[in-house]
Amino acid sequence: MSQTKSKLNVTWEDFHGPNLGYVMDLYDQFSENPESVDADLQELFQQLGHPPDKGTAVSVQAAPVSKQSIADFGPEKIVKIASAVKLAEDIRTYGHLNASIFPIEGMGDRQDLLSIEAYGLSEEDLKEIPYSVLCEDAPSSVKNGYDAILHLKESYKKSLSFEFDHVHRFEEKNWLKRMVETGDLFKPHSKEKRKALLKRLFEVDGFEKYLHKTFVGQKRFSIEGLDMLVPVLDEMVQSAVENGTKTINIGMAHRGRLNVLAHVLGKPYEIIFSEFQHAPNKDLVPSEGSTGINYGWSGDVKYHLGADRQIKEENMVRARITLANNPSHLEYIDPIVEGYTRAAQENRKVSGFPEIDTSKSLAILIHGDAAFPGEGIVAETLNLSQLKGYQTGGTIHIIANNMIGFTTESSDSRSTRYASDLAKGYEIPIIHVNADDPEACLAAAYLASEYRRLFKKDFLIDLIGYRRFGHNEMDEPMTTQPQLYSKIKAHDTVKALYAKSLTEDQVLSEEEVSALEEEVQNKFETAYKKVPDKKVTQVHEIQLPETISHGIPQIETAVDISDIRSINRALVEWPEDFKVFGKLQRILERRASVLEEDHKVEWGLAEALAFGSILLDGTPIRLSGQDSERGTFAQRNLVLHDSETGSVYSPLHQLNQTKASFAVHNSPLSEGSVIGFEYGYNVFSPETLVLWEAQYGDFANAAQVFFDQFISAGRAKWGQKSGLVMLLPHGYEGQGPEHSSGRLERYLQLAAENNWTVANLTSAAQYFHILRRQAKILQMEEVRPLVIMTPKSLLRNPNTVSDVQELSSGSFKKVLEQSGMGGEHKAVTRVVLCSGKLAIDISDKVRQSEENTDWLHVLRVEELYPYPQKEVESILSRYENLKEIIWVQEEPQNMGAWTYIEPKLRESAPSGADVSYIGRTRRSSTAEGDPTVHKKDQERIITQAITRN
C-alpha cells in the first residue's frame, strides 16, 4: 500500500469499513476514466496511489454497514471525510500544543491550532461522519464524528499530553493510541489510594519545610514544585515489583534527591537530619540493614549520596532499590545506572555470552530540564538503548522539569520547544504532564511502566512543575525572574490543591486532612530527637582503611603449562563448515604454533591465554570498545567472522569446563557513555573482570568526568568498589598528537590513597600476569581499578615476546631490569629508569651498540602507581659508585610520568646520586605532527640516555 500523503495528509489507511469500499469503487472508476470523477477526487487519487489488494478490499467491504454509511455521498463529501481524518490525526499529533501541562500561567505558550473551521468543516459535517472513521477506540458515549473530535480533543489536550507520532512501529503506536483514546491509562483509584497519595504529598512537602525551618540557610536543593516526583517513583517501583522485577536502579542529580532518599529509598529521617547537623552517626542505620548508606573514608555532601533498600515481605526479599551516588555532574550518572541494570539482568555463570533477562531489572533516570538537552552524555546514553551489548529492555526517563536551569530560562538553554525533544530521534514515546495534577501523574507512571513491560523500550515522562525557591536555599530567584517568582509565591502547593480536591469529592473531611498533616509532622519531630548533639561529636582525621593502605598482596598468577596449551589449541579450533578468512586463519594458526614449537608468546596471544585461564578459574569477563572484537590493531580477533556467510564464532566460548561467561562487544563511537556503562556494570557485578578499551588512549579525553569523579574517587567518597580495567593504547610512533599519548600524566595526577593501579608494560608475560592478578583481587577488599598504557607498534615487536615458562612459573613484576646489564656493580655510575615503548626502544639501541655499557643499567618501571619504592631502592643500593639517576620518557616534560616520579626518585636516590630528566621539552601539544621530526627527536632521547657524558 502506498504511504504517499495527499495535501490533506490522507492515506488509504485512513478509510475504514464501508467507506473504504466506496472509495475503492470510485478509484476503479477513476482508473478506467480519470475524467469520470470530480477534479478534487482526481487529485486525491493521484496522490494516494494504488489502493490495497482486492483481498483486503473484499474483507473490508464485508464489514457491517453503519447507519451513517457514506455510500450515497458525492465527491465533496469524500473531501470532507479526508479533512475530518486530517483533523483527527492533527489532534493526535499537535494536541499537546494546547494542553494544560504548565502549572504556572505564562510558563509555556498554548496554541489552539485545531478548530474545525480551519479544516473547512462544520459541526453538521462531522455529525454525518461515522465516529469509527475518526476514532475507532472511542467509548460508548461517542455517537458520531463530531463526538469523536470532541473526545480526541479532550483526550489529547488535558493536563496529560502525548507525543508519539515519531514512533514508527505500528504495533507500538496503535497500542499507545488505544490506551489514550479508550482512557485505559486512567486506572480508577480507591478512596484509600487517594488518601495514601495525599499523605505521601504531606510527607514530601512537610519534609522540605521541616528542613527549611530547622536548618536555616543550608543547601538541600528542594523538590518543591515537583513534589509528585516521589509518588510517581512509588508507583513505578510498585508496578515493577508486582511484575517480578528484582532490582530497580535509579539515577538522578541533586534536586529533590534528599526527598527521594527519604521516601523512595527509606533512608531514615534521623540520618538525614544528623548530616545537616554535621553529626553523622552511622549507628543510626537500622540494625536489620534494610537501608544501606554509602560511605567512603573522605565522604561526600549529603545530596550526592546514594543508598540501597530492600523491599521485604514476610522476611523474604522481593526486590532491591538502588539510588546511585552522583556528584554535581548531573547526567553523568545515566550510563552508570544502565550498566548497573544490565549487570543485574545477566546470568554470568554460563559459558558463551551471558544469558539476559530484561525483566529482572529496571533503570529509572531522572533528568533536569536544562541538562537533558544540554548535556551530550544524555544523547550518548540514549543511543545505547537498542544496542546488543548495552540494551536493558527499556529505561523509564523522567524529566524533573522546573522550567529553569540555575538562573537560565528555557529560551536561553535549548533550541527546542520542549526539554524532551531530544528523545524523538530515538523513537521514545513522550508524555508531558502537569505536576499539579497528581492523578494524571500516576496515569503517566502507569503508561510508562506498561509500555516498557510490553515493548522493552525506553519511555519518557516530562514532569512539568516549577521551582519554588532558587537554585539552592541561599539563592534569591527574584533577582533574575521577578515576574515568574511573584506568580510562584502566590501559587498553592500540589499538597494544598489535592487536599482541596479530596475534600470537595468528600473523600476526606477538613478535620481528617488536618489530622493527617499533624501525624506527618510528629514523625519529623520524633526523628529529630534521635539526632546526636553536634557538640559531643568527635571529629576524626581522614584515615585510609588498612586493607587499602597495605596494597595488593602477593598473588599467585602462574598457570599450569598443560592448561596454557589446551587454551592455545582451542583458539584455533572452529567448526569444519566455518570459513575463517584465509589470511587471518594463517596468522592465528602461526601464532598458536609458535607457542607449541618455539615456546614463545606474543602480546595478543598472551591476552587470549589470560582470558582463557581466567574463565577456567570461574571469573566471567566483559570487554568492550569501538573495535574490541578484532582489536584496533588487528591483534585480538576473539570473534571470528565466516568469510562466506558472515556468521560469528568465538573460540573462548567453547572452552571445556568453563562456568563463566565471556562477552566482547564492539561499542558505539562514544567514550563517555560506554566507560560509564562499564564502570556501572563492574560496580554492580564485582565478580566480573570488566575491561574498557580505547581505540587510542587519548580518546579517553571524552570520558574525563568518569575518571575524575567516579573511577578514581568513588571509593573514597562513597565506599564504591571497582576493579574496572582500562586499556589505553599509548606510544610515540610519529603518528601525530592525536594518536600518540594516552595522557598518562592525568592518571598519575589523580593517583592517591591506592585508588588504582597505573601500569605501562613491556612484555607479553607482564600483561598476562597483571590481568590475572586483577581477576584474582576482584572480590578482595584490596580491589582497585587498573589503568594500562597498552602498546600499538609493540604488539608485534619481537622484544615484547615472552617465553611460555614466564606464564607458567612467573608473576607480575613491578620493576624489570634490562637483561645483560648492571652486573658489574662497582662499574655502574648511571641508572636509567623508563617505561613502556621507550624502554623497548632503549633496549633495541643497547643491543645494537658496540660500546661498553658496564657503566650503565636500565630499569623498566612497569607499575608506575603505586610507586614501587622498595623495589627501586633495593636495586639502586647495589651500586656504590652511582652518580646519575635519569628518568627517560618520550612524552614532553610537562606530560608523561616525570612530574609525578621526580620527587619519588629524589627520595629513593642514594647519597651523592643526581636525579635528572631526558625527553622532549615542555610543550602544549602532546607530539609532533611531522614523522621526520619525531624520528629525529626520538633518536636524540634514546642516544642521550645511553651515552656517557
Buried (B, 14 or more C-beta within 10 A) or exposed (E): EEEEEBEBBBBBEBBBBBBBBBBBEBBEBBEEEEEEBBEEBBBBBEBBBEBBEEEBBEEBBEBEEBEBBBEEBEBEBBBBBBBBBBBBBBBBBBBBBBBBBBBBEEBBEEEEEBEBEEBBBEEEBBBBBBBBBBBBBBEEEBEBBBBBBBBBBEBBBBBBBBBBBBBEEEEBBEBBBEBBBBBBBBEEBEEEEBBBBBBBBBBBBBBBBBBBEBBEEBBBBBBBBBBBBBBBBBBBBBBBBEEEBBBBBBBBBBBBBBBBBBBBBBBBBBBBBBBBBEBBBEEBBEEEEBBBBBBBBBBBEBBBBBBBBBBEEEEEEBBBBBBBBBBEBBBBBBBBBBBBBBBBBBEBEBBBBBEBEBBBBBBBBBBBBBBBBBBEBBBBBBBBBBEEBBBBBBBBBBBBBBBBBEEBBBEEBBEEEBBBBBBBEBBBBBBBBBBBBBBBBBBBBBBBBBBBBEBBBBBBBBBBBBBBBBBBBEBEBEEBBEEBBEBBEEBEBBBEBBBEBBBEEEBBEEEBBEEBBEEBBEBBEEBBEBBBEEEEBEEEEEEBBEEBEEEBEEBEBBBEBEBBBBBBEBBBEBEEEBBBBEEBBEBBEEBBEBBEEEBBBBBBBBBBBBBBBBBBBBBBBBBBBBBBBBBBBEBBBBBBBBBEEEEEBBBBBBBEEBEBBBBBBBBBEBBBBBBBBBBBBBBBBBBBBBBBBBBBBBBBBBBBBBBBBBBBBBBBBBBBBBBBBBBBBBBBBBBBBBBBBBBBBBBBEBBBBBBBBBBBBBBBBBBBBBBBBBBBBBEBEBBBBBBBBBBBBBBBBEEBBBBBEBBBEBBBBBBBBBEEBBEEEEBBBBBBBBBBBBBBBBBBBBEEEEEEBBBBBBBBBBBBBBBBEEBBEEBBEBBEEBBBBBBBBBBBBEBBBBBBBBEBBEEBBEEEBEBEBBBBEEBEEBBBEEEEEBBEBBEEBBEEBBEEE
